[in-house]
Amino acid sequence: MTSLTQKPSLRNRLLRHVLVPLAATWLLGSALVVGIATYFAQQAYDRALLDDAYLVASHVRKAVDGTGSFDLSLSAQEISTVLFDQSESLFFAVLSPNGALLAGHAGLRPAELDANLKPRFAAVEYQGHVLRSVTIHRPQPEDFYVVMAQTTTSRDHLLQRLLTFSIVPQLLLLLLLAAWLQRAIEDDLVPLAQLEKAVGRRDASDLTPVPVSATTRDVQRLGQAVNALLGRIAASVQAQREFSGNVAHELRTPLAGIRALTDYGLRHNDPHVWREQLLGIAQSQARASHLVDQLLALALADEAHQILEQKPVALDVLVSEAVLRFLPRADAAGVDLGARGVDQPVWVFANSALVEGILNNLIDNALRYGRALEGDPYITVSVVDAPQAVVLSVIDNGPGVTPEQLKKLAQRWVQGSAGEALKEGSGLGLAIVSEYVRLLGAKVSMQTESPHGLRVSVTLNKPL
């Protein structure tokens, strides 16, 4: 595994990704500028050299003595004027077609003489110097050639100055830009380094938001993502602490009761006493098991919003299955359990597991606390398919609750008068229902029935 010290820093990577393409672009641009400037400077010097060659050629005359030779109608003073240059030395030669020198400097010869030759520029060596030369051909008065050459001192010096003044300033600008980029990148990365230090120094038990002093949107988003993660972890830790605390607190009573029943049974030898104690132990165990299931349901509900998936669900099927599931228990308790509004398909946009949890808790609560004090007890699960939503209700004709208790029943560990009188349950059923309803984006309402009883209604969303 590559160690952290072997990985480049973000600052160096950013500088490299910016400066390397910039330097390559600068080199390419400088090469193009120098090449173009060199070409046009060469053209200017070559044009002046060509003009001098045509000037000399215009003064070549045929000799009047009839020998067929040529004369140069320029005096020594005029030749000095033509060949004058402040910084360069100029040389010329007038040659016959066979290469014989007619006038000018001896030894100045091009590589070849061609009658069809257009003005041709080349480098020639003369008197130990490399000269820039041009050769022209003139057919009048008869064929002859003019070679004009000059030294390249000023030309080379101009190209050197052009190269210096075009590259050095750009190089200095590139260095200044690199220094400015390094400082700017370091300043922009300071909040990131501060965030890294804040997270690195944070104790594992400290899940409060990390302070973020961001100068860029990206660092701000990173800080928000870190704080959101800390918030989710804090909520999860809080749920775990609450779950463990609830379990420790609520299981203490049934476990203590089981231990007391066991000790009492062990102190007697009467099988009838043993049976009574075992029945009490079984009841305490059932209560403890039901409590653990409810606490687990609440803990899972706190985490369900992270992975909750909702889709069209057949509510009529879920209601029918729930009624069949609780029917043996209702028959044993002498309660008439039934459903209405499920004779045709009814669809809701929800999560089937959460809807089952809502039905299980509402029917369980009704069977526990909704037993009528007089008359035939009944529990009805009602489904009403309204135009905009579906209303799921569980109705009983039990003793009901007072208006004051009705406002508190959705809170955890709060029981109605029937639950307090029966010493059953833990006050979590309706709290679980309220949590499930919140996760589904639905609504729950509770109201008393006339003359007595309780109706708990859940308004579920319909599929789009």
C-alpha positions as CSV (number, residue, x, y, z in Angstrom):
1,M,0.0,0.0,0.0
2,T,1.3,3.4,-0.9
3,S,2.1,5.5,2.1
4,L,0.6,9.0,2.5
5,T,4.1,10.6,2.2
6,Q,4.5,9.1,-1.3
7,K,1.3,10.7,-2.6
8,P,1.6,14.3,-4.0
9,S,-0.1,17.1,-2.3
10,L,-3.2,18.7,-3.8
11,R,-1.4,22.0,-4.1
12,N,1.4,20.4,-6.1
13,R,-1.0,18.5,-8.3
14,L,-3.0,21.7,-9.1
15,L,0.2,23.6,-9.8
16,R,1.4,20.9,-12.1
17,H,-1.9,20.5,-13.9
18,V,-1.9,24.3,-14.5
19,L,1.7,25.2,-15.1
20,V,2.8,22.2,-17.3
21,P,0.1,22.9,-20.0
22,L,0.8,26.6,-19.6
23,A,4.6,26.2,-20.1
24,A,4.0,23.9,-23.1
25,T,1.7,26.5,-24.6
26,W,4.2,29.2,-23.9
27,L,7.1,27.2,-25.6
28,L,4.9,26.5,-28.6
29,G,3.8,30.1,-28.9
30,S,7.4,31.4,-28.4
31,A,8.6,29.0,-31.1
32,L,5.9,30.2,-33.5
33,V,6.6,33.9,-32.8
34,V,10.3,33.5,-33.2
35,G,9.9,31.4,-36.4
36,I,7.5,33.9,-38.0
37,A,9.7,36.9,-36.9
38,T,12.8,35.2,-38.3
39,Y,11.0,34.5,-41.6
40,F,9.9,38.1,-42.1
41,A,13.3,39.5,-41.0
42,Q,15.0,37.2,-43.4
43,Q,12.7,38.4,-46.2
44,A,13.5,42.0,-45.4
45,Y,17.3,41.5,-45.6
46,D,17.0,39.3,-48.6
47,R,14.9,41.9,-50.4
48,A,17.5,44.6,-49.8
49,L,20.2,42.2,-51.0
50,L,18.2,41.4,-54.2
51,D,17.7,45.1,-54.9
52,D,21.5,45.6,-54.7
53,A,22.0,42.7,-57.1
54,Y,19.5,44.2,-59.6
55,L,21.2,47.6,-59.3
56,V,24.6,46.2,-60.2
57,A,23.0,44.2,-63.1
58,S,21.4,47.3,-64.5
59,H,24.9,48.9,-65.0
60,V,26.4,46.0,-66.9
61,R,27.1,47.0,-70.6
62,K,28.6,45.3,-73.6
63,A,32.1,46.5,-74.4
64,V,32.4,48.9,-77.3
65,D,35.6,47.4,-78.6
66,G,33.7,44.5,-80.3
67,T,35.4,41.8,-78.4
68,G,32.1,40.6,-76.9
69,S,33.2,41.3,-73.3
70,F,31.2,43.3,-70.7
71,D,31.9,46.5,-68.9
72,L,30.5,47.7,-65.6
73,S,29.4,51.3,-66.0
74,L,30.0,52.2,-62.4
75,S,32.9,54.3,-61.2
76,A,34.8,53.3,-58.1
77,Q,32.9,56.0,-56.1
78,E,29.6,54.6,-57.3
79,I,30.6,51.0,-56.4
80,S,31.6,52.1,-52.9
81,T,28.2,53.8,-52.6
82,V,26.4,50.6,-53.7
83,L,28.4,48.4,-51.4
84,F,28.2,50.7,-48.4
85,D,26.6,49.4,-45.2
86,Q,27.1,50.6,-41.7
87,S,27.3,47.1,-40.1
88,E,27.8,44.6,-42.9
89,S,30.3,43.9,-45.7
90,L,29.0,43.5,-49.2
91,F,30.6,41.6,-52.1
92,F,29.5,41.2,-55.7
93,A,30.7,39.4,-58.8
94,V,29.5,39.6,-62.5
95,L,30.1,36.2,-64.1
96,S,29.9,35.0,-67.7
97,P,27.8,31.9,-68.5
98,N,31.0,29.8,-68.3
99,G,31.8,31.2,-64.9
100,A,34.5,33.6,-65.8
101,L,34.7,36.7,-63.7
102,L,33.7,39.8,-65.7
103,A,33.8,42.3,-62.8
104,G,33.7,42.3,-59.0
105,H,35.4,40.2,-56.3
106,A,37.3,37.2,-57.5
107,G,36.4,33.9,-55.9
108,L,32.8,34.7,-55.2
109,R,30.9,32.0,-57.0
110,P,27.5,30.3,-56.4
111,A,27.1,26.5,-56.2
112,E,25.7,26.4,-59.8
113,L,24.9,28.6,-62.7
114,D,21.5,28.0,-64.4
115,A,20.2,30.0,-67.4
116,N,16.6,29.4,-66.1
117,L,17.6,30.3,-62.6
118,K,15.3,32.6,-60.7
119,P,16.8,34.7,-58.0
120,R,18.3,32.1,-55.7
121,F,19.4,32.7,-52.1
122,A,22.0,30.6,-50.5
123,A,24.8,30.5,-48.0
124,V,28.3,30.7,-49.5
125,E,31.7,30.7,-48.0
126,Y,34.0,33.5,-49.0
127,Q,37.3,34.6,-47.4
128,G,36.6,32.5,-44.4
129,H,33.2,33.9,-43.7
130,V,29.8,32.4,-44.3
131,L,27.8,34.9,-46.4
132,R,24.2,35.2,-47.4
133,S,24.1,35.4,-51.2
134,V,21.7,35.9,-54.0
135,T,22.3,34.9,-57.7
136,I,20.4,36.4,-60.6
137,H,20.5,35.7,-64.3
138,R,20.2,38.5,-67.0
139,P,19.8,37.7,-70.7
140,Q,20.5,41.3,-71.9
141,P,22.7,42.5,-73.5
142,E,23.9,38.9,-73.4
143,D,23.8,36.1,-70.8
144,F,25.5,37.0,-67.5
145,Y,25.1,36.4,-63.8
146,V,25.3,38.7,-60.8
147,V,26.2,37.3,-57.4
148,M,25.6,39.6,-54.5
149,A,26.6,38.5,-50.9
150,Q,26.9,40.1,-47.5
151,T,27.9,39.2,-44.0
152,T,25.1,38.3,-41.5
153,T,26.3,40.0,-38.4
154,S,23.4,42.5,-38.0
155,R,21.0,39.9,-39.2
156,D,22.1,37.4,-36.5
157,H,22.2,40.1,-33.9
158,L,18.6,41.1,-34.8
159,L,17.4,37.6,-34.4
160,Q,19.2,37.2,-31.1
161,R,17.6,40.4,-29.8
162,L,14.2,39.2,-31.1
163,L,14.6,35.9,-29.4
164,T,15.7,37.6,-26.1
165,F,12.9,40.2,-26.0
166,S,10.2,37.7,-27.0
167,I,11.2,34.8,-24.6
168,V,12.7,36.4,-21.5
169,P,9.7,38.7,-20.7
170,Q,7.3,35.8,-21.2
171,L,9.5,33.6,-19.0
172,L,9.4,36.2,-16.3
173,L,5.6,36.4,-16.6
174,L,5.4,32.7,-16.4
175,L,7.5,32.6,-13.2
176,L,5.4,35.4,-11.7
177,L,2.2,33.5,-12.6
178,A,3.6,30.4,-11.0
179,A,4.3,32.2,-7.8
180,W,0.9,33.9,-7.8
181,L,-0.8,30.6,-8.5
182,Q,1.1,28.9,-5.7
183,R,0.0,31.5,-3.2
184,A,-3.6,31.6,-4.4
185,I,-3.9,27.8,-4.3
186,E,-2.4,27.7,-0.8
187,D,-4.9,30.4,0.4
188,D,-7.8,28.5,-1.1
189,L,-6.6,25.2,0.5
190,V,-6.3,26.7,4.0
191,P,-10.0,26.0,4.8
192,L,-9.5,22.4,3.6
193,A,-6.5,22.0,5.8
194,Q,-8.4,23.5,8.8
195,L,-11.3,21.1,8.1
196,E,-8.8,18.2,8.0
197,K,-7.3,19.3,11.4
198,A,-10.7,19.8,12.9
199,V,-11.8,16.3,11.9
200,G,-8.5,14.7,12.8
201,R,-8.4,16.2,16.3
202,R,-12.1,15.4,17.0
203,D,-12.8,12.9,19.7
204,A,-14.8,9.8,18.7
205,S,-17.5,10.7,21.2
206,D,-17.8,14.3,19.9
207,L,-20.3,14.3,17.1
208,T,-21.2,18.0,17.1
209,P,-20.9,19.9,13.7
210,V,-17.4,20.8,12.6
211,P,-16.8,24.5,12.1
212,V,-16.2,25.3,8.4
213,S,-14.7,28.6,7.2
214,A,-15.0,27.9,3.5
215,T,-13.9,30.3,0.7
216,T,-15.1,28.1,-2.1
217,R,-18.4,26.3,-2.7
218,D,-16.6,22.9,-3.0
219,V,-15.0,23.1,0.5
220,Q,-18.4,24.4,1.9
221,R,-20.1,21.4,0.4
222,L,-17.5,19.1,1.8
223,G,-17.9,20.6,5.2
224,Q,-21.7,20.3,4.9
225,A,-21.3,16.6,3.9
226,V,-19.1,15.9,6.9
227,N,-21.5,17.6,9.2
228,A,-24.4,15.8,7.7
229,L,-22.6,12.5,8.2
230,L,-21.8,13.4,11.8
231,G,-25.5,14.3,12.3
232,R,-26.6,10.9,11.0
233,I,-24.0,9.1,13.2
234,A,-25.2,11.2,16.2
235,A,-28.8,10.2,15.5
236,S,-27.8,6.6,15.1
237,V,-25.8,6.7,18.4
238,Q,-28.7,8.4,20.1
239,A,-31.1,5.8,18.9
240,Q,-28.8,3.0,20.1
241,R,-28.4,4.7,23.5
242,E,-32.2,5.3,23.8
243,F,-32.9,1.7,22.8
244,S,-30.4,0.3,25.3
245,G,-31.7,2.6,28.0
246,N,-35.3,1.7,27.2
247,V,-34.5,-2.0,27.3
248,A,-32.6,-1.8,30.5
249,H,-35.4,0.3,32.1
250,E,-38.4,-1.6,30.9
251,L,-37.1,-5.1,31.2
252,R,-36.1,-4.6,34.8
253,T,-39.7,-5.0,36.0
254,P,-40.7,-8.2,34.1
255,L,-37.3,-9.8,34.8
256,A,-37.6,-9.0,38.4
257,G,-41.1,-10.5,38.4
258,I,-39.9,-13.7,36.8
259,R,-37.1,-14.0,39.4
260,A,-39.6,-13.4,42.2
261,L,-42.0,-16.0,40.8
262,T,-39.2,-18.5,40.4
263,D,-37.9,-18.0,44.0
264,Y,-41.5,-18.4,45.3
265,G,-42.0,-21.6,43.4
266,L,-38.7,-23.0,44.5
267,R,-39.7,-22.5,48.2
268,H,-42.8,-24.7,47.8
269,N,-43.2,-28.3,47.0
270,D,-46.9,-28.1,45.9
271,P,-47.2,-28.8,42.2
272,H,-50.3,-26.6,42.1
273,V,-48.1,-23.7,43.3
274,W,-45.5,-24.5,40.7
275,R,-48.1,-24.4,37.9
276,E,-49.4,-21.0,39.1
277,Q,-45.8,-19.7,39.2
278,L,-45.0,-21.1,35.7
279,L,-48.1,-19.5,34.3
280,G,-47.0,-16.2,35.8
281,I,-43.5,-16.7,34.4
282,A,-45.0,-17.4,30.9
283,Q,-47.1,-14.2,31.1
284,S,-44.1,-12.1,32.2
285,Q,-42.0,-13.6,29.5
286,A,-44.7,-12.8,26.9
287,R,-44.9,-9.2,28.1
288,A,-41.1,-8.9,28.0
289,S,-40.9,-10.4,24.5
290,H,-43.7,-8.0,23.3
291,L,-41.8,-5.1,24.8
292,V,-38.5,-6.1,23.1
293,D,-40.3,-6.4,19.8
294,Q,-41.8,-2.9,20.2
295,L,-38.5,-1.4,21.2
296,L,-36.8,-3.0,18.2
297,A,-39.6,-1.7,15.9
298,L,-39.0,1.8,17.2
299,A,-35.2,1.5,16.8
300,L,-35.6,0.2,13.2
301,A,-38.1,3.0,12.5
302,D,-35.5,5.6,13.5
303,E,-33.2,4.1,10.8
304,A,-35.8,3.3,8.2
305,H,-35.8,6.7,6.6
306,Q,-32.3,6.0,5.3
307,I,-33.4,3.1,3.1
308,L,-37.2,3.4,2.9
309,E,-38.6,2.4,-0.5
310,Q,-42.2,3.2,-1.3
311,K,-44.2,1.7,-4.1
312,P,-47.9,0.9,-4.9
313,V,-49.2,-1.6,-2.3
314,A,-52.5,-3.5,-2.3
315,L,-54.0,-2.3,1.0
316,D,-57.0,-4.6,0.8
317,V,-54.7,-7.7,0.8
318,L,-52.6,-6.4,3.8
319,V,-55.8,-5.7,5.8
320,S,-57.2,-9.2,5.0
321,E,-54.0,-10.9,6.0
322,A,-53.8,-8.9,9.3
323,V,-57.4,-9.8,10.2
324,L,-56.7,-13.5,9.6
325,R,-53.5,-13.3,11.6
326,F,-55.3,-11.9,14.7
327,L,-58.5,-13.8,14.3
328,P,-57.6,-16.7,16.6
329,R,-56.5,-14.4,19.3
330,A,-59.7,-12.3,18.9
331,D,-61.9,-15.5,19.0
332,A,-60.1,-16.6,22.2
333,A,-60.9,-13.2,23.8
334,G,-64.5,-13.3,22.6
335,V,-64.0,-10.2,20.3
336,D,-65.7,-9.9,17.0
337,L,-62.9,-8.9,14.6
338,G,-63.8,-8.0,11.1
339,A,-63.0,-5.8,8.1
340,R,-65.0,-3.7,5.7
341,G,-64.1,-1.9,2.4
342,V,-61.8,-4.7,1.3
343,D,-64.1,-6.4,-1.1
344,Q,-62.4,-4.6,-4.1
345,P,-58.8,-3.7,-4.8
346,V,-57.5,-0.6,-3.0
347,W,-54.0,0.6,-3.8
348,V,-51.8,3.0,-1.7
349,F,-48.3,4.4,-2.3
350,A,-46.5,3.1,0.8
351,N,-44.1,0.5,2.2
352,S,-45.8,-2.9,2.9
353,A,-43.7,-3.6,6.0
354,L,-44.6,-0.3,7.6
355,V,-48.3,-0.7,6.7
356,E,-48.2,-4.2,8.3
357,G,-46.6,-2.7,11.4
358,I,-49.3,-0.1,11.6
359,L,-52.0,-2.7,11.3
360,N,-50.3,-5.1,13.8
361,N,-49.9,-2.4,16.5
362,L,-53.4,-0.9,16.1
363,I,-55.2,-4.3,16.2
364,D,-53.0,-5.4,19.1
365,N,-53.8,-2.3,21.0
366,A,-57.5,-2.7,20.3
367,L,-57.4,-6.3,21.5
368,R,-55.5,-5.4,24.7
369,Y,-57.4,-2.2,25.7
370,G,-60.5,-2.0,23.6
371,R,-62.6,-4.6,25.3
372,A,-66.1,-3.4,25.9
373,L,-67.2,-3.2,29.5
374,E,-70.7,-4.1,28.5
375,G,-72.3,-5.6,25.4
376,D,-70.5,-7.6,22.7
377,P,-67.0,-6.3,22.0
378,Y,-66.0,-5.8,18.5
379,I,-63.0,-4.4,16.5
380,T,-63.5,-3.2,12.9
381,V,-60.7,-2.5,10.4
382,S,-62.2,0.0,7.9
383,V,-60.8,1.0,4.5
384,V,-62.3,4.0,2.8
385,D,-61.1,4.8,-0.8
386,A,-61.5,8.6,-1.0
387,P,-60.8,10.5,-4.3
388,Q,-57.5,12.0,-3.0
389,A,-56.4,9.5,-0.4
390,V,-57.2,6.2,1.4
391,V,-58.3,6.2,5.0
392,L,-57.4,3.2,7.1
393,S,-59.2,3.0,10.5
394,V,-59.2,0.6,13.4
395,I,-62.4,1.0,15.5
396,D,-63.3,-0.6,18.8
397,N,-66.1,-0.2,21.3
398,G,-63.9,-0.3,24.4
399,P,-63.8,2.2,27.3
400,G,-62.0,4.8,25.2
401,V,-59.8,7.5,26.5
402,T,-60.2,11.0,28.0
403,P,-59.6,14.1,25.8
404,E,-56.5,14.8,27.9
405,Q,-55.1,11.3,27.3
406,L,-56.0,11.5,23.6
407,K,-53.4,14.3,23.2
408,K,-50.6,12.2,24.8
409,L,-51.2,8.7,23.5
410,A,-48.8,9.1,20.5
411,Q,-45.9,9.8,22.9
412,R,-43.7,6.9,24.1
413,W,-44.4,5.2,27.4
414,V,-47.8,6.9,27.7
415,Q,-50.8,4.6,28.3
416,G,-54.5,5.1,28.5
417,S,-56.6,4.4,31.5
418,A,-57.4,0.8,30.3
419,G,-53.7,0.0,30.0
420,E,-52.9,1.4,33.4
421,A,-55.8,-0.6,34.9
422,L,-54.8,-3.8,33.2
423,K,-51.1,-3.4,34.0
424,E,-50.3,-4.5,30.4
425,G,-48.2,-3.1,27.7
426,S,-45.6,-0.3,27.8
427,G,-47.2,2.6,25.9
428,L,-45.2,2.1,22.7
429,G,-47.8,0.8,20.3
430,L,-49.3,4.2,19.2
431,A,-45.8,5.7,19.3
432,I,-44.6,3.1,16.8
433,V,-47.7,3.8,14.6
434,S,-47.0,7.6,14.7
435,E,-43.4,7.0,13.7
436,Y,-44.3,4.7,10.8
437,V,-46.9,7.2,9.6
438,R,-44.3,10.0,9.6
439,L,-41.9,7.8,7.6
440,L,-44.7,7.2,5.0
441,G,-45.6,10.9,4.7
442,A,-49.1,10.0,5.9
443,K,-51.4,11.4,8.6
444,V,-52.8,9.9,11.8
445,S,-55.7,11.0,13.9
446,M,-57.5,9.6,17.0
447,Q,-61.0,10.3,18.1
448,T,-63.4,8.8,20.6
449,E,-66.5,6.9,19.4
450,S,-70.0,7.3,20.6
451,P,-71.2,6.2,23.1
452,H,-67.7,4.8,23.9
453,G,-64.7,3.5,22.1
454,L,-61.7,4.7,20.1
455,R,-61.1,5.3,16.4
456,V,-57.5,5.5,15.1
457,S,-57.4,6.6,11.4
458,V,-54.3,6.7,9.1
459,T,-54.6,8.7,5.9
460,L,-52.4,7.1,3.2
461,N,-51.3,8.5,-0.1
462,K,-52.7,7.1,-3.4
463,P,-50.3,6.1,-6.3
464,L,-49.9,8.8,-8.9
